[in-house]
Amino acid sequence: MFCMSTETEGSLATRPSLLARLKDWSQQTAWREFDHDYAPLLRNVARKAGLTDPEADEVVQETLIAVAKKIGEFKHAGNRGSFRAWLYQQARWRFADQFRARARVRPCTEGRPLTPPLSPGGGEGARRAGEGESEAATAADSLHLEASSAASEVDPGFERLWDAEWEEHLRQTVLARVKRQVSARQFQLFDLHVLQGLPVRAVARAAGTTMAAVYMAKSRVGRLVRREIDRLRDFDS
């Protein structure tokens, strides 16, 4: 199975060139790019934390507004993942706002998010629905507590959810970029063998090709994947 190492996942982050352009409000292309890249991440985290679709949309909108207002204050700390941590803080309070607003509307019935709990870690298809739901429920419940008490400490349940979704988001970003650089056939072979873990012989038989072609696809596509990972890592160094 293809997966990024913890070190690599933690090192990937937003390009400084994009962050610099975001500080200029006239750069509409940059804001569209940011919305395209990060709105799905925010929406996925919101849904898996227990918010409804309208509430998730509200979190996305309010977080993007907060980023627009505060991006001028953001200074890269020189540490990998610094934007990731900054965006996490911007999003975290918007999530708490939503649970706080929900509690005001339904104070007697709101003990837990109304949507089903997610499986731990979120990413990779919610780590296959059903592989243990307690951690996700903990993440959502702790956000409720934070909203009610205005606690300032970082909530570990929500932080784990955020980290898992961020890593899956970056994994999909790398794969999407590489997919545009190779033929559909090559990516299919790479997908079947590396991503889905099928043996080379089984992939060759299913695709009607040779084992050598599978190995070549694995080598070429894998090299491009590593290059994209290195490129994104450089963006955040």
mmCIF file of the C-alpha atoms, coordinates in Angstrom:
data_MODEL
# 
_entry.id   MODEL 
# 
loop_
_atom_site.group_PDB 
_atom_site.id 
_atom_site.type_symbol 
_atom_site.label_atom_id 
_atom_site.label_alt_id 
_atom_site.label_comp_id 
_atom_site.label_asym_id 
_atom_site.label_entity_id 
_atom_site.label_seq_id 
_atom_site.pdbx_PDB_ins_code 
_atom_site.Cartn_x 
_atom_site.Cartn_y 
_atom_site.Cartn_z 
_atom_site.occupancy 
_atom_site.B_iso_or_equiv 
_atom_site.pdbx_formal_charge 
_atom_site.auth_seq_id 
_atom_site.auth_comp_id 
_atom_site.auth_asym_id 
_atom_site.auth_atom_id 
_atom_site.pdbx_PDB_model_num 
ATOM 1   C CA . MET A 1 1   ? 0.000   0.000   0.000   1.00 0.00 ? 1   MET A CA 1 
ATOM 2   C CA . PHE A 1 2   ? 1.191   3.496   -0.800  1.00 0.00 ? 2   PHE A CA 1 
ATOM 3   C CA . CYS A 1 3   ? 1.307   5.791   2.185   1.00 0.00 ? 3   CYS A CA 1 
ATOM 4   C CA . MET A 1 4   ? 3.331   8.791   3.228   1.00 0.00 ? 4   MET A CA 1 
ATOM 5   C CA . SER A 1 5   ? 5.559   8.495   6.236   1.00 0.00 ? 5   SER A CA 1 
ATOM 6   C CA . THR A 1 6   ? 4.603   10.429  9.336   1.00 0.00 ? 6   THR A CA 1 
ATOM 7   C CA . GLU A 1 7   ? 7.602   12.684  8.784   1.00 0.00 ? 7   GLU A CA 1 
ATOM 8   C CA . THR A 1 8   ? 6.606   13.406  5.209   1.00 0.00 ? 8   THR A CA 1 
ATOM 9   C CA . GLU A 1 9   ? 2.963   13.984  6.037   1.00 0.00 ? 9   GLU A CA 1 
ATOM 10  C CA . GLY A 1 10  ? 3.837   16.391  8.800   1.00 0.00 ? 10  GLY A CA 1 
ATOM 11  C CA . SER A 1 11  ? 6.225   18.265  6.557   1.00 0.00 ? 11  SER A CA 1 
ATOM 12  C CA . LEU A 1 12  ? 3.816   18.999  3.730   1.00 0.00 ? 12  LEU A CA 1 
ATOM 13  C CA . ALA A 1 13  ? 2.157   22.372  3.776   1.00 0.00 ? 13  ALA A CA 1 
ATOM 14  C CA . THR A 1 14  ? 0.885   25.301  1.795   1.00 0.00 ? 14  THR A CA 1 
ATOM 15  C CA . ARG A 1 15  ? 3.246   26.974  -0.664  1.00 0.00 ? 15  ARG A CA 1 
ATOM 16  C CA . PRO A 1 16  ? 4.760   30.212  0.608   1.00 0.00 ? 16  PRO A CA 1 
ATOM 17  C CA . SER A 1 17  ? 4.109   31.753  -2.813  1.00 0.00 ? 17  SER A CA 1 
ATOM 18  C CA . LEU A 1 18  ? 0.383   31.115  -2.368  1.00 0.00 ? 18  LEU A CA 1 
ATOM 19  C CA . LEU A 1 19  ? 0.436   32.519  1.160   1.00 0.00 ? 19  LEU A CA 1 
ATOM 20  C CA . ALA A 1 20  ? 2.184   35.637  -0.070  1.00 0.00 ? 20  ALA A CA 1 
ATOM 21  C CA . ARG A 1 21  ? -0.436  36.157  -2.782  1.00 0.00 ? 21  ARG A CA 1 
ATOM 22  C CA . LEU A 1 22  ? -3.260  35.648  -0.272  1.00 0.00 ? 22  LEU A CA 1 
ATOM 23  C CA . LYS A 1 23  ? -2.051  38.683  1.639   1.00 0.00 ? 23  LYS A CA 1 
ATOM 24  C CA . ASP A 1 24  ? -3.020  40.777  -1.378  1.00 0.00 ? 24  ASP A CA 1 
ATOM 25  C CA . TRP A 1 25  ? -6.833  40.823  -1.446  1.00 0.00 ? 25  TRP A CA 1 
ATOM 26  C CA . SER A 1 26  ? -6.801  41.704  -5.150  1.00 0.00 ? 26  SER A CA 1 
ATOM 27  C CA . GLN A 1 27  ? -5.337  38.283  -5.960  1.00 0.00 ? 27  GLN A CA 1 
ATOM 28  C CA . GLN A 1 28  ? -8.647  36.575  -6.726  1.00 0.00 ? 28  GLN A CA 1 
ATOM 29  C CA . THR A 1 29  ? -6.942  33.675  -8.465  1.00 0.00 ? 29  THR A CA 1 
ATOM 30  C CA . ALA A 1 30  ? -5.006  32.905  -5.295  1.00 0.00 ? 30  ALA A CA 1 
ATOM 31  C CA . TRP A 1 31  ? -8.188  32.941  -3.208  1.00 0.00 ? 31  TRP A CA 1 
ATOM 32  C CA . ARG A 1 32  ? -9.956  30.638  -5.655  1.00 0.00 ? 32  ARG A CA 1 
ATOM 33  C CA . GLU A 1 33  ? -6.980  28.286  -5.476  1.00 0.00 ? 33  GLU A CA 1 
ATOM 34  C CA . PHE A 1 34  ? -7.014  28.365  -1.680  1.00 0.00 ? 34  PHE A CA 1 
ATOM 35  C CA . ASP A 1 35  ? -10.761 27.713  -1.584  1.00 0.00 ? 35  ASP A CA 1 
ATOM 36  C CA . HIS A 1 36  ? -10.384 24.833  -4.033  1.00 0.00 ? 36  HIS A CA 1 
ATOM 37  C CA . ASP A 1 37  ? -7.574  23.259  -1.993  1.00 0.00 ? 37  ASP A CA 1 
ATOM 38  C CA . TYR A 1 38  ? -8.802  23.786  1.563   1.00 0.00 ? 38  TYR A CA 1 
ATOM 39  C CA . ALA A 1 39  ? -12.596 24.063  1.589   1.00 0.00 ? 39  ALA A CA 1 
ATOM 40  C CA . PRO A 1 40  ? -12.990 20.272  1.076   1.00 0.00 ? 40  PRO A CA 1 
ATOM 41  C CA . LEU A 1 41  ? -10.582 19.616  3.960   1.00 0.00 ? 41  LEU A CA 1 
ATOM 42  C CA . LEU A 1 42  ? -12.538 21.891  6.301   1.00 0.00 ? 42  LEU A CA 1 
ATOM 43  C CA . ARG A 1 43  ? -15.860 20.407  5.186   1.00 0.00 ? 43  ARG A CA 1 
ATOM 44  C CA . ASN A 1 44  ? -14.670 16.827  5.744   1.00 0.00 ? 44  ASN A CA 1 
ATOM 45  C CA . VAL A 1 45  ? -13.418 17.611  9.231   1.00 0.00 ? 45  VAL A CA 1 
ATOM 46  C CA . ALA A 1 46  ? -16.680 19.385  10.060  1.00 0.00 ? 46  ALA A CA 1 
ATOM 47  C CA . ARG A 1 47  ? -18.862 16.496  8.961   1.00 0.00 ? 47  ARG A CA 1 
ATOM 48  C CA . LYS A 1 48  ? -16.752 13.911  10.744  1.00 0.00 ? 48  LYS A CA 1 
ATOM 49  C CA . ALA A 1 49  ? -16.750 15.990  13.920  1.00 0.00 ? 49  ALA A CA 1 
ATOM 50  C CA . GLY A 1 50  ? -20.539 15.688  13.946  1.00 0.00 ? 50  GLY A CA 1 
ATOM 51  C CA . LEU A 1 51  ? -21.777 18.850  12.245  1.00 0.00 ? 51  LEU A CA 1 
ATOM 52  C CA . THR A 1 52  ? -24.641 18.816  9.757   1.00 0.00 ? 52  THR A CA 1 
ATOM 53  C CA . ASP A 1 53  ? -24.060 19.851  6.147   1.00 0.00 ? 53  ASP A CA 1 
ATOM 54  C CA . PRO A 1 54  ? -25.381 23.415  6.692   1.00 0.00 ? 54  PRO A CA 1 
ATOM 55  C CA . GLU A 1 55  ? -23.254 23.744  9.830   1.00 0.00 ? 55  GLU A CA 1 
ATOM 56  C CA . ALA A 1 56  ? -20.226 22.410  7.951   1.00 0.00 ? 56  ALA A CA 1 
ATOM 57  C CA . ASP A 1 57  ? -20.773 24.954  5.188   1.00 0.00 ? 57  ASP A CA 1 
ATOM 58  C CA . GLU A 1 58  ? -20.948 27.674  7.839   1.00 0.00 ? 58  GLU A CA 1 
ATOM 59  C CA . VAL A 1 59  ? -17.641 26.517  9.333   1.00 0.00 ? 59  VAL A CA 1 
ATOM 60  C CA . VAL A 1 60  ? -16.003 26.597  5.911   1.00 0.00 ? 60  VAL A CA 1 
ATOM 61  C CA . GLN A 1 61  ? -17.280 30.082  5.158   1.00 0.00 ? 61  GLN A CA 1 
ATOM 62  C CA . GLU A 1 62  ? -16.394 31.516  8.555   1.00 0.00 ? 62  GLU A CA 1 
ATOM 63  C CA . THR A 1 63  ? -12.926 29.928  8.541   1.00 0.00 ? 63  THR A CA 1 
ATOM 64  C CA . LEU A 1 64  ? -12.150 31.311  5.090   1.00 0.00 ? 64  LEU A CA 1 
ATOM 65  C CA . ILE A 1 65  ? -13.327 34.743  6.231   1.00 0.00 ? 65  ILE A CA 1 
ATOM 66  C CA . ALA A 1 66  ? -11.073 34.484  9.296   1.00 0.00 ? 66  ALA A CA 1 
ATOM 67  C CA . VAL A 1 67  ? -8.128  33.502  7.094   1.00 0.00 ? 67  VAL A CA 1 
ATOM 68  C CA . ALA A 1 68  ? -8.814  36.464  4.810   1.00 0.00 ? 68  ALA A CA 1 
ATOM 69  C CA . LYS A 1 69  ? -8.853  38.846  7.773   1.00 0.00 ? 69  LYS A CA 1 
ATOM 70  C CA . LYS A 1 70  ? -5.816  37.429  9.565   1.00 0.00 ? 70  LYS A CA 1 
ATOM 71  C CA . ILE A 1 71  ? -3.515  36.108  6.834   1.00 0.00 ? 71  ILE A CA 1 
ATOM 72  C CA . GLY A 1 72  ? -1.604  39.391  6.937   1.00 0.00 ? 72  GLY A CA 1 
ATOM 73  C CA . GLU A 1 73  ? -0.619  38.595  10.528  1.00 0.00 ? 73  GLU A CA 1 
ATOM 74  C CA . PHE A 1 74  ? 0.657   35.116  9.683   1.00 0.00 ? 74  PHE A CA 1 
ATOM 75  C CA . LYS A 1 75  ? 4.427   34.787  9.753   1.00 0.00 ? 75  LYS A CA 1 
ATOM 76  C CA . HIS A 1 76  ? 6.060   31.519  8.786   1.00 0.00 ? 76  HIS A CA 1 
ATOM 77  C CA . ALA A 1 77  ? 7.925   30.340  11.871  1.00 0.00 ? 77  ALA A CA 1 
ATOM 78  C CA . GLY A 1 78  ? 10.514  28.487  9.821   1.00 0.00 ? 78  GLY A CA 1 
ATOM 79  C CA . ASN A 1 79  ? 9.173   25.180  11.114  1.00 0.00 ? 79  ASN A CA 1 
ATOM 80  C CA . ARG A 1 80  ? 7.492   22.669  8.862   1.00 0.00 ? 80  ARG A CA 1 
ATOM 81  C CA . GLY A 1 81  ? 3.785   22.555  9.453   1.00 0.00 ? 81  GLY A CA 1 
ATOM 82  C CA . SER A 1 82  ? 3.493   26.069  10.845  1.00 0.00 ? 82  SER A CA 1 
ATOM 83  C CA . PHE A 1 83  ? 0.661   27.020  8.479   1.00 0.00 ? 83  PHE A CA 1 
ATOM 84  C CA . ARG A 1 84  ? -1.054  23.749  9.263   1.00 0.00 ? 84  ARG A CA 1 
ATOM 85  C CA . ALA A 1 85  ? -1.029  24.676  12.978  1.00 0.00 ? 85  ALA A CA 1 
ATOM 86  C CA . TRP A 1 86  ? -2.193  28.225  12.262  1.00 0.00 ? 86  TRP A CA 1 
ATOM 87  C CA . LEU A 1 87  ? -5.111  27.102  10.093  1.00 0.00 ? 87  LEU A CA 1 
ATOM 88  C CA . TYR A 1 88  ? -6.012  24.531  12.737  1.00 0.00 ? 88  TYR A CA 1 
ATOM 89  C CA . GLN A 1 89  ? -6.432  27.332  15.277  1.00 0.00 ? 89  GLN A CA 1 
ATOM 90  C CA . GLN A 1 90  ? -8.560  29.389  12.889  1.00 0.00 ? 90  GLN A CA 1 
ATOM 91  C CA . ALA A 1 91  ? -10.830 26.410  12.211  1.00 0.00 ? 91  ALA A CA 1 
ATOM 92  C CA . ARG A 1 92  ? -10.989 25.163  15.794  1.00 0.00 ? 92  ARG A CA 1 
ATOM 93  C CA . TRP A 1 93  ? -12.781 28.215  17.122  1.00 0.00 ? 93  TRP A CA 1 
ATOM 94  C CA . ARG A 1 94  ? -15.292 28.167  14.249  1.00 0.00 ? 94  ARG A CA 1 
ATOM 95  C CA . PHE A 1 95  ? -16.136 24.571  15.114  1.00 0.00 ? 95  PHE A CA 1 
ATOM 96  C CA . ALA A 1 96  ? -16.629 25.540  18.755  1.00 0.00 ? 96  ALA A CA 1 
ATOM 97  C CA . ASP A 1 97  ? -18.856 28.439  17.639  1.00 0.00 ? 97  ASP A CA 1 
ATOM 98  C CA . GLN A 1 98  ? -21.117 26.018  15.777  1.00 0.00 ? 98  GLN A CA 1 
ATOM 99  C CA . PHE A 1 99  ? -21.526 23.693  18.746  1.00 0.00 ? 99  PHE A CA 1 
ATOM 100 C CA . ARG A 1 100 ? -22.104 26.699  21.009  1.00 0.00 ? 100 ARG A CA 1 
ATOM 101 C CA . ALA A 1 101 ? -24.814 27.997  18.674  1.00 0.00 ? 101 ALA A CA 1 
ATOM 102 C CA . ARG A 1 102 ? -26.401 24.555  18.501  1.00 0.00 ? 102 ARG A CA 1 
ATOM 103 C CA . ALA A 1 103 ? -26.452 24.280  22.295  1.00 0.00 ? 103 ALA A CA 1 
ATOM 104 C CA . ARG A 1 104 ? -28.255 27.631  22.557  1.00 0.00 ? 104 ARG A CA 1 
ATOM 105 C CA . VAL A 1 105 ? -30.953 26.449  20.162  1.00 0.00 ? 105 VAL A CA 1 
ATOM 106 C CA . ARG A 1 106 ? -31.394 22.982  21.689  1.00 0.00 ? 106 ARG A CA 1 
ATOM 107 C CA . PRO A 1 107 ? -30.079 23.250  25.257  1.00 0.00 ? 107 PRO A CA 1 
ATOM 108 C CA . CYS A 1 108 ? -32.002 20.258  26.586  1.00 0.00 ? 108 CYS A CA 1 
ATOM 109 C CA . THR A 1 109 ? -31.332 17.746  23.864  1.00 0.00 ? 109 THR A CA 1 
ATOM 110 C CA . GLU A 1 110 ? -27.832 18.619  22.757  1.00 0.00 ? 110 GLU A CA 1 
ATOM 111 C CA . GLY A 1 111 ? -25.604 16.151  24.549  1.00 0.00 ? 111 GLY A CA 1 
ATOM 112 C CA . ARG A 1 112 ? -23.867 14.873  21.443  1.00 0.00 ? 112 ARG A CA 1 
ATOM 113 C CA . PRO A 1 113 ? -23.695 15.686  17.712  1.00 0.00 ? 113 PRO A CA 1 
ATOM 114 C CA . LEU A 1 114 ? -26.817 14.567  15.869  1.00 0.00 ? 114 LEU A CA 1 
ATOM 115 C CA . THR A 1 115 ? -24.903 13.063  12.965  1.00 0.00 ? 115 THR A CA 1 
ATOM 116 C CA . PRO A 1 116 ? -23.369 9.582   13.299  1.00 0.00 ? 116 PRO A CA 1 
ATOM 117 C CA . PRO A 1 117 ? -19.882 9.428   14.843  1.00 0.00 ? 117 PRO A CA 1 
ATOM 118 C CA . LEU A 1 118 ? -16.945 8.833   12.518  1.00 0.00 ? 118 LEU A CA 1 
ATOM 119 C CA . SER A 1 119 ? -14.344 6.185   12.705  1.00 0.00 ? 119 SER A CA 1 
ATOM 120 C CA . PRO A 1 120 ? -10.957 7.137   14.187  1.00 0.00 ? 120 PRO A CA 1 
ATOM 121 C CA . GLY A 1 121 ? -8.587  9.333   12.242  1.00 0.00 ? 121 GLY A CA 1 
ATOM 122 C CA . GLY A 1 122 ? -10.990 10.355  9.510   1.00 0.00 ? 122 GLY A CA 1 
ATOM 123 C CA . GLY A 1 123 ? -8.859  10.003  6.368   1.00 0.00 ? 123 GLY A CA 1 
ATOM 124 C CA . GLU A 1 124 ? -8.730  7.179   3.817   1.00 0.00 ? 124 GLU A CA 1 
ATOM 125 C CA . GLY A 1 125 ? -12.478 6.834   3.610   1.00 0.00 ? 125 GLY A CA 1 
ATOM 126 C CA . ALA A 1 126 ? -12.810 7.502   7.338   1.00 0.00 ? 126 ALA A CA 1 
ATOM 127 C CA . ARG A 1 127 ? -10.387 4.596   7.878   1.00 0.00 ? 127 ARG A CA 1 
ATOM 128 C CA . ARG A 1 128 ? -13.128 2.279   6.683   1.00 0.00 ? 128 ARG A CA 1 
ATOM 129 C CA . ALA A 1 129 ? -16.395 3.077   8.425   1.00 0.00 ? 129 ALA A CA 1 
ATOM 130 C CA . GLY A 1 130 ? -16.984 0.959   11.483  1.00 0.00 ? 130 GLY A CA 1 
ATOM 131 C CA . GLU A 1 131 ? -13.352 0.483   12.592  1.00 0.00 ? 131 GLU A CA 1 
ATOM 132 C CA . GLY A 1 132 ? -14.109 1.876   16.027  1.00 0.00 ? 132 GLY A CA 1 
ATOM 133 C CA . GLU A 1 133 ? -16.266 4.925   16.506  1.00 0.00 ? 133 GLU A CA 1 
ATOM 134 C CA . SER A 1 134 ? -15.419 5.965   20.068  1.00 0.00 ? 134 SER A CA 1 
ATOM 135 C CA . GLU A 1 135 ? -12.499 8.268   19.197  1.00 0.00 ? 135 GLU A CA 1 
ATOM 136 C CA . ALA A 1 136 ? -14.590 10.288  16.753  1.00 0.00 ? 136 ALA A CA 1 
ATOM 137 C CA . ALA A 1 137 ? -17.399 10.604  19.252  1.00 0.00 ? 137 ALA A CA 1 
ATOM 138 C CA . THR A 1 138 ? -14.801 11.765  21.776  1.00 0.00 ? 138 THR A CA 1 
ATOM 139 C CA . ALA A 1 139 ? -13.555 14.405  19.333  1.00 0.00 ? 139 ALA A CA 1 
ATOM 140 C CA . ALA A 1 140 ? -17.044 15.761  18.791  1.00 0.00 ? 140 ALA A CA 1 
ATOM 141 C CA . ASP A 1 141 ? -18.032 15.571  22.466  1.00 0.00 ? 141 ASP A CA 1 
ATOM 142 C CA . SER A 1 142 ? -14.882 17.363  23.554  1.00 0.00 ? 142 SER A CA 1 
ATOM 143 C CA . LEU A 1 143 ? -15.667 20.160  21.121  1.00 0.00 ? 143 LEU A CA 1 
ATOM 144 C CA . HIS A 1 144 ? -19.011 20.446  22.875  1.00 0.00 ? 144 HIS A CA 1 
ATOM 145 C CA . LEU A 1 145 ? -17.223 20.790  26.190  1.00 0.00 ? 145 LEU A CA 1 
ATOM 146 C CA . GLU A 1 146 ? -14.881 23.376  24.763  1.00 0.00 ? 146 GLU A CA 1 
ATOM 147 C CA . ALA A 1 147 ? -17.767 25.386  23.348  1.00 0.00 ? 147 ALA A CA 1 
ATOM 148 C CA . SER A 1 148 ? -19.613 25.264  26.656  1.00 0.00 ? 148 SER A CA 1 
ATOM 149 C CA . SER A 1 149 ? -16.683 26.159  28.893  1.00 0.00 ? 149 SER A CA 1 
ATOM 150 C CA . ALA A 1 150 ? -14.688 28.307  26.442  1.00 0.00 ? 150 ALA A CA 1 
ATOM 151 C CA . ALA A 1 151 ? -11.689 26.179  27.349  1.00 0.00 ? 151 ALA A CA 1 
ATOM 152 C CA . SER A 1 152 ? -8.465  27.431  25.853  1.00 0.00 ? 152 SER A CA 1 
ATOM 153 C CA . GLU A 1 153 ? -6.462  24.212  25.918  1.00 0.00 ? 153 GLU A CA 1 
ATOM 154 C CA . VAL A 1 154 ? -5.986  22.209  22.739  1.00 0.00 ? 154 VAL A CA 1 
ATOM 155 C CA . ASP A 1 155 ? -8.422  19.328  22.528  1.00 0.00 ? 155 ASP A CA 1 
ATOM 156 C CA . PRO A 1 156 ? -6.540  16.110  21.692  1.00 0.00 ? 156 PRO A CA 1 
ATOM 157 C CA . GLY A 1 157 ? -9.534  14.370  20.086  1.00 0.00 ? 157 GLY A CA 1 
ATOM 158 C CA . PHE A 1 158 ? -10.200 17.137  17.618  1.00 0.00 ? 158 PHE A CA 1 
ATOM 159 C CA . GLU A 1 159 ? -6.488  17.606  16.975  1.00 0.00 ? 159 GLU A CA 1 
ATOM 160 C CA . ARG A 1 160 ? -6.136  13.929  16.042  1.00 0.00 ? 160 ARG A CA 1 
ATOM 161 C CA . LEU A 1 161 ? -9.104  14.228  13.700  1.00 0.00 ? 161 LEU A CA 1 
ATOM 162 C CA . TRP A 1 162 ? -7.628  17.345  12.092  1.00 0.00 ? 162 TRP A CA 1 
ATOM 163 C CA . ASP A 1 163 ? -4.196  15.716  11.654  1.00 0.00 ? 163 ASP A CA 1 
ATOM 164 C CA . ALA A 1 164 ? -5.653  12.592  10.067  1.00 0.00 ? 164 ALA A CA 1 
ATOM 165 C CA . GLU A 1 165 ? -7.802  14.560  7.610   1.00 0.00 ? 165 GLU A CA 1 
ATOM 166 C CA . TRP A 1 166 ? -4.904  16.898  6.755   1.00 0.00 ? 166 TRP A CA 1 
ATOM 167 C CA . GLU A 1 167 ? -2.670  13.938  5.952   1.00 0.00 ? 167 GLU A CA 1 
ATOM 168 C CA . GLU A 1 168 ? -5.328  12.273  3.801   1.00 0.00 ? 168 GLU A CA 1 
ATOM 169 C CA . HIS A 1 169 ? -5.982  15.579  2.030   1.00 0.00 ? 169 HIS A CA 1 
ATOM 170 C CA . LEU A 1 170 ? -2.297  15.921  1.180   1.00 0.00 ? 170 LEU A CA 1 
ATOM 171 C CA . ARG A 1 171 ? -2.077  12.308  0.051   1.00 0.00 ? 171 ARG A CA 1 
ATOM 172 C CA . GLN A 1 172 ? -4.950  12.874  -2.357  1.00 0.00 ? 172 GLN A CA 1 
ATOM 173 C CA . THR A 1 173 ? -3.374  16.142  -3.534  1.00 0.00 ? 173 THR A CA 1 
ATOM 174 C CA . VAL A 1 174 ? -0.140  14.376  -4.451  1.00 0.00 ? 174 VAL A CA 1 
ATOM 175 C CA . LEU A 1 175 ? -1.960  11.565  -6.250  1.00 0.00 ? 175 LEU A CA 1 
ATOM 176 C CA . ALA A 1 176 ? -4.179  14.005  -8.172  1.00 0.00 ? 176 ALA A CA 1 
ATOM 177 C CA . ARG A 1 177 ? -1.153  15.958  -9.375  1.00 0.00 ? 177 ARG A CA 1 
ATOM 178 C CA . VAL A 1 178 ? 0.672   12.818  -10.480 1.00 0.00 ? 178 VAL A CA 1 
ATOM 179 C CA . LYS A 1 179 ? -2.417  11.436  -12.211 1.00 0.00 ? 179 LYS A CA 1 
ATOM 180 C CA . ARG A 1 180 ? -2.408  14.443  -14.527 1.00 0.00 ? 180 ARG A CA 1 
ATOM 181 C CA . GLN A 1 181 ? 1.194   13.729  -15.525 1.00 0.00 ? 181 GLN A CA 1 
ATOM 182 C CA . VAL A 1 182 ? 0.846   10.121  -16.686 1.00 0.00 ? 182 VAL A CA 1 
ATOM 183 C CA . SER A 1 183 ? -1.425  8.119   -18.941 1.00 0.00 ? 183 SER A CA 1 
ATOM 184 C CA . ALA A 1 184 ? -4.637  6.667   -17.553 1.00 0.00 ? 184 ALA A CA 1 
ATOM 185 C CA . ARG A 1 185 ? -3.236  3.210   -18.231 1.00 0.00 ? 185 ARG A CA 1 
ATOM 186 C CA . GLN A 1 186 ? -0.075  3.762   -16.206 1.00 0.00 ? 186 GLN A CA 1 
ATOM 187 C CA . PHE A 1 187 ? -1.947  5.238   -13.291 1.00 0.00 ? 187 PHE A CA 1 
ATOM 188 C CA . GLN A 1 188 ? -4.398  2.336   -13.352 1.00 0.00 ? 188 GLN A CA 1 
ATOM 189 C CA . LEU A 1 189 ? -1.551  -0.165  -13.046 1.00 0.00 ? 189 LEU A CA 1 
ATOM 190 C CA . PHE A 1 190 ? 0.027   1.867   -10.238 1.00 0.00 ? 190 PHE A CA 1 
ATOM 191 C CA . ASP A 1 191 ? -3.328  2.125   -8.483  1.00 0.00 ? 191 ASP A CA 1 
ATOM 192 C CA . LEU A 1 192 ? -4.044  -1.600  -8.642  1.00 0.00 ? 192 LEU A CA 1 
ATOM 193 C CA . HIS A 1 193 ? -0.569  -2.692  -7.557  1.00 0.00 ? 193 HIS A CA 1 
ATOM 194 C CA . VAL A 1 194 ? 0.643   0.042   -5.178  1.00 0.00 ? 194 VAL A CA 1 
ATOM 195 C CA . LEU A 1 195 ? -2.512  1.689   -3.845  1.00 0.00 ? 195 LEU A CA 1 
ATOM 196 C CA . GLN A 1 196 ? -4.749  -1.377  -3.720  1.00 0.00 ? 196 GLN A CA 1 
ATOM 197 C CA . GLY A 1 197 ? -1.949  -3.814  -2.976  1.00 0.00 ? 197 GLY A CA 1 
ATOM 198 C CA . LEU A 1 198 ? -2.703  -6.430  -5.639  1.00 0.00 ? 198 LEU A CA 1 
ATOM 199 C CA . PRO A 1 199 ? 0.169   -8.736  -6.677  1.00 0.00 ? 199 PRO A CA 1 
ATOM 200 C CA . VAL A 1 200 ? 1.974   -7.872  -9.905  1.00 0.00 ? 200 VAL A CA 1 
ATOM 201 C CA . ARG A 1 201 ? 0.838   -11.062 -11.607 1.00 0.00 ? 201 ARG A CA 1 
ATOM 202 C CA . ALA A 1 202 ? -2.810  -10.456 -10.692 1.00 0.00 ? 202 ALA A CA 1 
ATOM 203 C CA . VAL A 1 203 ? -2.652  -6.859  -11.965 1.00 0.00 ? 203 VAL A CA 1 
ATOM 204 C CA . ALA A 1 204 ? -1.088  -7.929  -15.248 1.00 0.00 ? 204 ALA A CA 1 
ATOM 205 C CA . ARG A 1 205 ? -3.752  -10.569 -15.739 1.00 0.00 ? 205 ARG A CA 1 
ATOM 206 C CA . ALA A 1 206 ? -6.629  -8.245  -14.867 1.00 0.00 ? 206 ALA A CA 1 
ATOM 207 C CA . ALA A 1 207 ? -5.323  -5.427  -17.068 1.00 0.00 ? 207 ALA A CA 1 
ATOM 208 C CA . GLY A 1 208 ? -4.380  -7.677  -19.956 1.00 0.00 ? 208 GLY A CA 1 
ATOM 209 C CA . THR A 1 209 ? -0.753  -6.603  -19.945 1.00 0.00 ? 209 THR A CA 1 
ATOM 210 C CA . THR A 1 210 ? 2.682   -7.889  -18.950 1.00 0.00 ? 210 THR A CA 1 
ATOM 211 C CA . MET A 1 211 ? 4.279   -7.975  -15.540 1.00 0.00 ? 211 MET A CA 1 
ATOM 212 C CA . ALA A 1 212 ? 7.049   -5.803  -16.945 1.00 0.00 ? 212 ALA A CA 1 
ATOM 213 C CA . ALA A 1 213 ? 4.515   -3.093  -17.776 1.00 0.00 ? 213 ALA A CA 1 
ATOM 214 C CA . VAL A 1 214 ? 3.252   -3.171  -14.186 1.00 0.00 ? 214 VAL A CA 1 
ATOM 215 C CA . TYR A 1 215 ? 6.782   -2.808  -12.838 1.00 0.00 ? 215 TYR A CA 1 
ATOM 216 C CA . MET A 1 216 ? 7.442   0.075   -15.227 1.00 0.00 ? 216 MET A CA 1 
ATOM 217 C CA . ALA A 1 217 ? 4.272   1.872   -14.127 1.00 0.00 ? 217 ALA A CA 1 
ATOM 218 C CA . LYS A 1 218 ? 5.192   1.358   -10.489 1.00 0.00 ? 218 LYS A CA 1 
ATOM 219 C CA . SER A 1 219 ? 8.653   2.798   -11.100 1.00 0.00 ? 219 SER A CA 1 
ATOM 220 C CA . ARG A 1 220 ? 7.594   5.800   -13.183 1.00 0.00 ? 220 ARG A CA 1 
ATOM 221 C CA . VAL A 1 221 ? 4.525   6.822   -11.216 1.00 0.00 ? 221 VAL A CA 1 
ATOM 222 C CA . GLY A 1 222 ? 6.274   6.146   -7.921  1.00 0.00 ? 222 GLY A CA 1 
ATOM 223 C CA . ARG A 1 223 ? 9.132   8.423   -8.969  1.00 0.00 ? 223 ARG A CA 1 
ATOM 224 C CA . LEU A 1 224 ? 6.670   11.222  -9.757  1.00 0.00 ? 224 LEU A CA 1 
ATOM 225 C CA . VAL A 1 225 ? 4.928   10.710  -6.417  1.00 0.00 ? 225 VAL A CA 1 
ATOM 226 C CA . ARG A 1 226 ? 8.247   11.060  -4.583  1.00 0.00 ? 226 ARG A CA 1 
ATOM 227 C CA . ARG A 1 227 ? 9.063   14.179  -6.599  1.00 0.00 ? 227 ARG A CA 1 
ATOM 228 C CA . GLU A 1 228 ? 5.745   15.797  -5.677  1.00 0.00 ? 228 GLU A CA 1 
ATOM 229 C CA . ILE A 1 229 ? 6.285   14.917  -2.017  1.00 0.00 ? 229 ILE A CA 1 
ATOM 230 C CA . ASP A 1 230 ? 9.744   16.498  -2.109  1.00 0.00 ? 230 ASP A CA 1 
ATOM 231 C CA . ARG A 1 231 ? 8.357   19.568  -3.863  1.00 0.00 ? 231 ARG A CA 1 
ATOM 232 C CA . LEU A 1 232 ? 5.661   20.069  -1.253  1.00 0.00 ? 232 LEU A CA 1 
ATOM 233 C CA . ARG A 1 233 ? 8.182   19.462  1.516   1.00 0.00 ? 233 ARG A CA 1 
ATOM 234 C CA . ASP A 1 234 ? 10.402  22.186  0.058   1.00 0.00 ? 234 ASP A CA 1 
ATOM 235 C CA . PHE A 1 235 ? 7.449   24.568  0.060   1.00 0.00 ? 235 PHE A CA 1 
ATOM 236 C CA . ASP A 1 236 ? 7.291   24.319  3.827   1.00 0.00 ? 236 ASP A CA 1 
ATOM 237 C CA . SER A 1 237 ? 11.001  24.324  4.664   1.00 0.00 ? 237 SER A CA 1 
# 
